[in-house]
Amino acid sequence: MTDTVLRIENLTTQIGHNRDTVTPVSDLTLEIRAGETFALLGESGCGKSMTALSIMRLLPGSGRIESGSVRLLGNELLDISESAMRGHRGGEVGMIFQEPMTSLNPVMTIGSQIGEAVRLHDPDNRDAPGKRILELLKLVRIPDPERRINEYPHQLSGGMKQRVMIAMALAGRPKLLIADEPTTALDVTIQAQVLQLMKDLQRKTGMAILLITHDLGVVAEVADRVGVMYAGQLIETAGVKRFFETPRHPYSQRLFHALPTPGKRDHTLIAISGQVPSLKKRFRGCRFANRCPLATDVCN
């Protein structure tokens, strides 16, 4: 018996058609186990969020999964109907986003919104969700939940709104939580609180977490393993300790070189020159070669 919660094999996702086809996820393979936090790291435009949307089957209208496999608890998600997939979303797999204000309904109280998630994904509390709503608010450490349950999103701080999103994601008692840049819009103090909350919830529930981020500090704080993504491709996977001690891919090494530290206070930061290449192009060799100071002919 395996403790693997999510297994992705050779996943390729495309958007658009003909000459305008973009491939944001290219032949990606990864595995996440129960109780583990796997951080997917990389610059903007590297395909991290599209990987999450592919897992959830929430691609834009012109998007499609070209090939590969996505298995949740051993069940293939790419072969089931959309109605069956809706049962998994918010149930066995939950997702929280970078900006909670765009995900919360401004004209519904937070109690109503969490209650909607409970009625959809928690059969035991479907008919009388009130107790479960308060339980979830307490679980994510929202103070005075009996009062907050009747408040609207605009009455909450950014950190509190993100806690509401986490509560909604937990309504179905998920085995996998996908967190797409969940702390980017928050200040440093609130960011630390939300990350600690996610770690504590993981210890209580045993859920797996796929954390999407561009922040090495966040990776160091919460991740067990890390996968580095560049131009749609997973280029390095490692345990977090080994990754921080000896990053192997030149792109990973350049990310560390660009990291501001106290020792670099009086020096110019080393930036990665150039930009992520267009994902419309057909690649040969290493996708980082045209930005890499270590590149040789063999890289191409």
DADA-V500904 format. One record per pair of residues at least 12 apart in sequence whose ideal C-beta (glycine too) atoms are under 10 Angstrom apart, sorted by the first residue. I is the first residue (numbers start at 1). J is the second residue. Records with the same first field share a line. If there is no record, write none. Layout:
# DADA-V500904
I = J + J
This chain:
# DADA-V500904
2 = 31 + 33 + 34 + 73 + 74
3 = 33 + 34 + 35 + 36 + 206 + 208
4 = 31 + 32 + 33 + 34 + 36 + 71 + 72 + 73 + 74 + 208
5 = 31 + 32 + 33 + 34 + 35 + 36 + 38 + 71 + 72 + 73 + 74 + 92 + 93 + 174 + 175 + 176 + 206 + 207 + 208 + 209 + 210
6 = 30 + 31 + 32 + 33 + 34 + 36 + 38 + 55 + 70 + 71 + 72 + 73 + 77 + 93 + 175 + 176 + 178 + 208 + 210
7 = 29 + 30 + 31 + 32 + 33 + 69 + 70 + 71 + 72 + 73 + 74 + 76
8 = 25 + 28 + 29 + 30 + 31 + 32 + 51 + 54 + 55 + 68 + 69 + 70 + 71 + 72 + 77 + 210 + 234
9 = 27 + 28 + 29 + 30 + 31 + 67 + 68 + 69 + 70 + 71
10 = 26 + 27 + 28 + 29 + 67 + 68 + 69
11 = 25 + 26 + 27 + 28 + 29 + 30 + 51 + 54 + 55 + 65 + 66 + 67 + 68 + 69 + 70 + 78 + 234
12 = 24 + 25 + 26 + 27 + 28 + 54 + 64 + 65 + 66 + 67 + 68 + 232
13 = 25 + 26 + 28 + 47 + 50 + 51 + 53 + 54 + 59 + 63 + 64 + 65 + 66 + 67 + 68 + 232
14 = 26 + 50 + 59 + 62 + 63 + 64 + 65 + 66 + 67 + 232 + 279
15 = 50 + 59 + 60 + 61 + 62 + 63 + 64 + 279 + 280
16 = 60 + 62 + 63 + 64 + 280
17 = 62 + 64
19 = 280
20 = 62 + 280
21 = 62 + 64 + 66 + 279 + 280
22 = 47 + 50 + 62 + 63 + 232 + 278 + 279 + 280 + 281
23 = 47 + 50 + 66 + 231 + 232 + 233 + 279 + 280 + 281 + 282 + 283
24 = 45 + 46 + 47 + 48 + 49 + 50 + 51 + 53 + 54 + 59 + 63 + 229 + 231 + 232 + 279
25 = 46 + 47 + 48 + 50 + 51 + 52 + 53 + 54 + 55 + 65 + 66 + 68 + 229 + 232 + 233 + 234 + 279
26 = 47 + 66 + 68 + 229 + 231 + 232 + 233 + 234 + 279 + 283 + 287
27 = 66 + 67 + 68 + 232 + 233 + 234
28 = 40 + 47 + 50 + 51 + 54 + 68 + 70 + 227 + 229 + 232 + 233 + 234
29 = 68 + 69 + 227 + 234 + 237
30 = 51 + 210 + 225 + 227 + 229 + 234 + 237
31 = 71 + 208 + 225 + 237
32 = 176 + 178 + 208 + 209 + 210 + 224 + 225 + 227
33 = 208 + 224 + 225
34 = 73 + 175 + 176 + 202 + 205 + 206 + 207 + 208
35 = 202 + 203 + 205 + 206 + 207 + 208 + 209 + 224
36 = 202 + 206 + 207 + 208 + 209 + 210 + 223 + 224 + 225
37 = 177 + 179 + 195 + 198 + 199 + 202 + 207 + 208 + 209 + 210 + 211 + 219 + 221 + 222 + 223 + 224 + 225 + 226 + 240
38 = 208 + 209 + 210 + 211 + 212 + 223 + 224 + 225 + 226 + 227 + 237 + 240
39 = 179 + 209 + 210 + 211 + 212 + 213 + 215 + 216 + 218 + 219 + 220 + 221 + 222 + 223 + 224 + 225 + 226 + 227 + 228 + 240 + 243
40 = 52 + 178 + 180 + 210 + 211 + 212 + 213 + 214 + 219 + 223 + 226 + 227 + 228 + 229 + 234 + 237
41 = 211 + 212 + 213 + 214 + 215 + 216 + 218 + 219 + 223 + 226 + 227 + 228 + 229 + 230 + 236 + 243 + 252 + 255
42 = 212 + 213 + 214 + 227 + 228 + 229 + 230 + 231 + 232 + 233 + 234 + 235 + 251 + 252 + 255 + 276
43 = 214 + 229 + 230 + 231 + 251 + 255 + 272 + 275 + 276
44 = 181 + 214 + 275 + 276
45 = 230 + 231 + 232 + 275 + 276 + 277 + 278 + 279
46 = 214 + 228 + 229 + 230 + 231 + 232 + 233 + 234 + 235 + 251 + 276 + 279 + 287
47 = 229 + 230 + 231 + 232 + 233 + 234 + 276 + 279
48 = 180 + 181 + 210 + 211 + 212 + 213 + 214 + 227 + 229 + 232
49 = 97 + 98 + 178 + 180 + 181 + 212
50 = 63 + 229 + 232 + 279
51 = 70 + 178 + 180 + 210 + 212 + 227 + 229 + 232 + 234
52 = 95 + 97 + 178 + 179 + 180 + 181 + 210 + 212
53 = 95 + 178 + 180
54 = 68 + 70 + 77 + 78
55 = 70 + 72 + 77 + 78 + 88 + 89 + 93 + 95 + 176 + 178 + 210
56 = 70 + 77 + 85 + 88 + 89 + 90 + 93 + 94 + 95 + 178
57 = 70 + 77 + 78 + 80 + 82 + 85 + 86 + 88 + 89
58 = 85 + 89 + 95
65 = 77 + 78
72 = 88 + 92 + 93 + 174 + 175 + 176 + 208
73 = 88 + 92 + 93 + 175 + 176
75 = 88 + 92
77 = 89 + 92 + 93
86 = 120 + 121
87 = 120 + 121 + 172
88 = 121 + 172 + 174 + 175 + 176
89 = 120 + 121 + 172 + 174
90 = 116 + 117 + 118 + 120 + 121 + 122 + 168 + 169 + 170 + 171 + 172 + 174
91 = 117 + 120 + 121 + 122 + 123 + 171 + 172 + 173 + 174 + 175
92 = 121 + 172 + 173 + 174 + 175 + 176 + 207
93 = 169 + 172 + 174 + 175 + 176 + 177 + 178 + 207 + 208 + 210
94 = 117 + 121 + 165 + 166 + 168 + 169 + 170 + 171 + 172 + 173 + 174 + 175 + 176 + 177 + 178 + 179 + 207
95 = 165 + 168 + 169 + 174 + 176 + 177 + 178 + 179 + 180 + 182 + 210
96 = 162 + 163 + 164 + 165 + 166 + 167 + 168 + 169 + 170 + 177 + 178 + 179 + 180 + 181 + 182 + 194 + 198
97 = 162 + 165 + 169 + 178 + 179 + 180 + 181 + 182 + 185 + 212
98 = 162 + 179 + 180 + 181 + 182 + 183 + 184 + 185 + 186 + 212 + 213
99 = 158 + 161 + 162 + 165 + 180 + 181 + 182 + 184 + 185
100 = 153 + 156 + 158 + 159 + 160 + 161 + 162 + 163 + 164 + 165 + 166 + 168 + 182 + 185 + 186
101 = 153 + 154 + 156 + 158 + 161 + 162 + 165 + 185
102 = 185
103 = 153 + 161 + 162 + 164 + 165 + 168
104 = 152 + 153 + 154 + 156 + 161 + 162 + 164 + 165 + 168
105 = 152 + 153
106 = 152 + 153 + 154
107 = 152 + 153 + 154
108 = 152 + 153
109 = 148 + 149 + 150 + 151 + 152 + 153 + 155
110 = 133 + 137 + 142 + 145 + 148 + 149 + 150 + 151 + 152 + 153 + 155 + 156 + 160 + 161 + 163 + 164 + 165 + 167 + 168
111 = 129 + 130 + 133 + 134 + 136 + 137 + 145 + 146 + 148 + 149 + 150 + 151 + 164
112 = 129 + 133 + 149 + 150 + 152
113 = 133 + 152 + 153 + 164 + 165 + 167 + 168 + 171
114 = 129 + 132 + 133 + 134 + 136 + 137 + 140 + 149 + 164 + 165 + 167 + 168 + 170 + 171
115 = 129 + 130 + 132 + 133 + 136 + 149 + 168 + 171
116 = 129 + 133 + 168 + 171
117 = 129 + 132 + 133 + 136 + 167 + 168 + 169 + 170 + 171 + 172
118 = 130 + 131 + 132 + 133 + 135 + 136 + 167 + 168 + 170 + 171 + 172
119 = 132 + 171
120 = 171 + 172
121 = 168 + 169 + 170 + 171 + 172 + 173 + 174
122 = 136 + 170 + 171 + 172 + 173
123 = 172
124 = 173
125 = 171
129 = 171
130 = 149
132 = 171
133 = 145 + 149 + 167 + 171
134 = 146 + 148 + 149
135 = 167 + 170
136 = 163 + 164 + 166 + 167 + 168 + 169 + 170 + 171
137 = 149 + 163 + 164 + 167
138 = 167
139 = 163 + 166 + 167 + 170 + 197 + 200 + 201 + 204 + 205
140 = 160 + 162 + 163 + 164 + 165 + 166 + 167 + 168 + 169 + 170 + 194 + 197 + 198 + 200 + 201
141 = 160 + 163 + 166 + 167 + 193 + 194 + 196 + 197 + 200 + 201
142 = 156 + 159 + 160 + 163 + 164 + 166 + 167
143 = 160
145 = 167
148 = 160 + 163 + 164
151 = 164
157 = 186 + 187 + 190
158 = 183 + 185 + 186 + 187 + 190 + 191 + 194
159 = 183 + 185 + 186 + 187 + 189 + 190 + 191 + 193 + 194 + 197
160 = 190
161 = 185 + 186
162 = 179 + 182 + 183 + 185 + 186 + 190 + 191 + 193 + 194 + 197
163 = 190 + 193 + 194 + 197
165 = 179 + 182 + 194
166 = 179 + 182 + 194 + 197 + 198 + 201
169 = 182 + 201 + 207
170 = 201 + 205 + 207
173 = 205 + 207
174 = 205 + 207 + 208 + 209
175 = 205 + 206 + 207 + 208
176 = 207 + 208 + 209 + 210
177 = 198 + 201 + 202 + 205 + 207 + 208 + 209 + 210 + 211
178 = 208 + 209 + 210 + 211 + 212
179 = 194 + 195 + 198 + 209 + 210 + 211 + 212 + 213 + 218 + 222
180 = 210 + 211 + 212 + 213
181 = 211 + 212 + 213 + 214 + 215 + 218
182 = 194 + 195 + 198 + 209 + 211 + 212 + 213 + 218
183 = 195 + 198 + 211 + 213 + 215 + 218 + 221 + 222
184 = 212 + 213 + 214 + 215 + 218
188 = 217
191 = 215 + 217 + 218 + 221
192 = 217 + 218 + 221
195 = 211 + 217 + 218 + 221 + 222
196 = 221 + 222
198 = 211 + 221 + 222
199 = 221 + 222
202 = 222 + 224
208 = 224
209 = 222 + 223 + 224
210 = 227
211 = 223 + 226
212 = 229
213 = 226
214 = 255
215 = 259
216 = 243 + 244 + 252 + 255 + 256 + 258 + 259
217 = 259
219 = 240 + 243 + 244
220 = 240 + 241 + 243 + 244
221 = 240
222 = 240
223 = 239 + 240 + 243 + 244
224 = 239 + 240 + 241
225 = 237 + 238 + 239 + 240 + 241 + 242 + 243
226 = 238 + 239 + 240 + 242 + 243 + 244 + 247 + 252
227 = 243
228 = 243 + 247 + 248 + 249 + 251 + 252 + 255
229 = 251
230 = 249 + 251 + 252 + 255 + 276 + 277 + 286 + 287 + 288 + 291
231 = 251 + 276 + 277 + 278 + 279 + 281 + 283 + 286 + 287 + 288 + 291
232 = 276 + 277 + 279 + 283 + 287
233 = 279 + 283 + 286 + 287 + 288
235 = 248 + 249 + 250 + 251 + 252 + 286 + 287 + 288
236 = 248 + 249 + 250 + 251 + 252 + 253
238 = 252
243 = 256
244 = 256
249 = 286 + 288 + 292
250 = 286 + 288 + 289 + 291 + 292 + 293 + 294 + 295 + 299
251 = 272 + 286 + 287 + 288 + 291 + 292
252 = 288
253 = 292 + 293 + 294
254 = 270 + 271 + 272 + 273 + 288 + 291 + 292 + 293 + 294
255 = 272
256 = 270
257 = 269 + 270 + 271 + 272 + 293
258 = 270 + 271 + 272
270 = 293
272 = 288 + 291 + 292 + 293
273 = 290 + 291 + 292 + 293
274 = 288 + 290 + 291 + 292
275 = 290 + 291
276 = 288 + 291
277 = 289 + 290 + 291
283 = 300
284 = 299 + 300
285 = 297 + 298 + 299 + 300
286 = 298 + 299 + 300
287 = 299
